[in-house]
Amino acid sequence: MIRGGFTQGSRRRRPWTLVVALAAAAVLAAGCGSSGGSGGGSGGGGSSAPSGSTLTIADVAPFTGPDAALGPTYLVSCDASVNAINSAGGVLGHKLACKSVDTRGDPADAVPAVRQMYASTSNLALVIGCTSDEAASVVIFTANKTVSFCMTGQSEFDHVKFPYFYRLVPPDLSESYAMIWIAHSLRHYQRIALAFGNDIGSQTFIGPAIAAIKTAGQTLVANETLDLNATTFRTEAAKIVAAHPDVILTEALGPPEAAFLSEVKQLNGGKLPPIIGTSATISPDWFKSVSAAVGASTLASNFLADNLITETSGPAYQAFSKALYAEKGKVGSTGDFSTYLTAPGAVHLYDGINLAALAMIESKSTDPNVFKADIEKIGDGVPGATVVYSFAQGVAALKQGKQIRYEGPGGPTSFDAYHDSAGLFQVDTYSPQGQVKVAANIPTAQLRALGL
Amino acid sequence: MSVFAVSVFVESIGFGVVAAAVLALAAVGFTLQFAVSGVLNLAYGGVMVVAAYTTYVVNRQGIDVWVSALAGIAAGALLSLALNALVYTPFQRRGTSPIGIVIVSLGMTLILVFGTQAAAGPTNVSYSMSQGKTVTAGSIVLTVAQLAIIALSVVVMVGVHVLIRYTRLGKAMRATAANRNLARNCGIRTGRVVALTWAITGALCGLAGVVFAINSGTFGATSTDLFLVLILAAVFLGGPGEPYGAMLGALVIGLATEVSASIVVSDYKDVIAFVILLAMLATRPTGLLGARA
């Protein structure tokens, strides 16, 4: 014992204080990220909402924790589509409203949040969100009761039939192949390093990426997992830099990505190696945090990401842009607002909400048992259907007794037997101001050659 | 071991020292609070976050981050004083058990962290600052900012040593920690000593929060979640209530997390740190420098 220490007297700390401390810390570590949420409704499960009541759309996604940027991004899209729908007269006499349900990005925390949602929300019409972080525990609840447009790309959902599960985003393995295509065919990199977060959503990219690297004849020189609860990653960064990769493929949402890339830059003599991100890295929050850490111009000149092809002009884009910009100023400062126009969650959930709303009108019912068939019918279209690019256009066409096919800013949909509509990929980059630019399109045939 | 592996291993030692420097700043304040007031303040991480954000607000006005840090230090001191005066002391006076106080502090953590997140938003932020030039010594590569953090930590540790060994306040703190009733009967104004301890350790907590944010490069309201567990590990590894033990514990935990990541896959670095802690406590339950039972 060092003289002058504090416990050299008679006072002793009891052993149980250690147990209490560690237990409390464990609770804290597991529990921080709480709150959020708030009820959603009882709805779902095959009943129609009372006449004139407000239909609720629940944004079931992380609002706290490492992936806390996802929930607010979806909520912006939800509010945009709902306001546009309400302005166009609503759905069968109902107004729509969005609410947030915070899963904390954790499958264990998501279950009570979803249970509370069902217990406390009346007229729950739709669930959106359900990212890979929580889909494993959430989908089994929601997709059996409520029409759910999910953002998870997890392959475990590729061939599972839930009655109300819909997905307008591709499986994660497709995204992994898209990233390898960028590295291999677009930029001709040979030495690949992987740096993905330890969350479920990020980890699902690794296996398919390693397989595609092998197929493409490239070399995997490093594969580091980034603990999303940690704040520095110097040793991981040092191992990657020492492996001299041509490019780093990454997704570690939240503060870790910024910390990790700034440390890579520092250890690489002040130069950021080429980086390829997933579609989730196309978001205002991601750009804001990472550009602040490594420099906006540095990021812009060294970064590419795969992304689903989205419209950048035309009537669907115009309607989406108008609806989205009506929300500007209502959300916190998250960087360049225009990035939402190409953020996968914003685009595809906007489309999902419009599809569901039009399907309700087409079927004259808010009962998911009734209107779900019209989601596919309106999404895929029937021969001779009139193409509509917004909810308002769709309602007008339906009133004229026309068959419609909805084609939103996410492009045309084509649902398979599992309600998946995978879409096509493009390559995005950022300007130094954070605007998203399309660098290339990815040919589907070449993706297939990598393993699809 | 290949040249590549040796190089990364040596490099990781440098990173470990930086991690230990940040951890020591936090752990020493935490353990002093515990020693003198008997409160296991799990809201410590929340105070760090508030201090880091306070510094961020000042830094955004164009003021140098090291100057802005003074605001963070002041925020840490004031918030800690308020926590003790308005929350912990009233509960203690009502006879709340130590475990009850721990739960209260856990609640305060959530209030501080999510209150900050509600006010500042979920997006993480960075200080406007340069990490400075990169300094290389063999395989060890550190920035000027990281060297400054190490130097600052050493200065603070020396300052804490001088405070508790050579000042009247330090002696009063030690007496209060050893036996508050006896200290009071000897004429020590223990209430004032405890309040001063909260102010000093709060300032240390604020400084730790700022340094933590500088070291991370970017931070958010929930950034200290895991760090608080590391603080607890360092404190209990060194011996709860032992400031020198906390310094030693911080060094062991800091080095263990970084060096283990260089030897085995990085997924296990925190696992290894806590295996060391458990092994240590199994053989020496009072910690490295704690008094033997």
Interface residues (C-beta under 8 A of the other chain):
Chain A: M1 I2 G4 G5 F6 T7 Q8 G9 S10 R11 R12 R13 P15 W16 T17 L18 V20 A21 L22 A24 A25 A26 V27 L28 A29 G31 C32 G33 S34 S35 F63 T64 G65 P66 A68 A69 P72 N198 E224 T225 L226 D227 N229 A230 T231 T232 F233 R234 T235 E236 A238 K239 A242 A243 G254 P255 A258 A259 S262 E263 Q266 L267 G269 G270 D285 K288 S289 A292 A293 G332 S333 T334 G335
Chain B: F4 S7 V8 E11 S12 F15 V18 A19 T31 L32 A35 V36 L40 L42 G45 P98 I99 V102 I103 L106 T109 L110 V113 F114 Q117 G121 P122 T123 N124 V125 S126 Q131 T134 V141 T143 H161 I164 R165 M173 R174 A177 A178 N179 F212 N215 S216 G217 T218 F219 G220 T222 S223 D225 L226 F227 L228 V229 L232 F236 G239 P240 G241 E242 P243 Y244 G245 E258 V259 A261 S262 V265 S266 D267 K269 D270 L281 P285 T286 L289 G290 A291 R292 A293
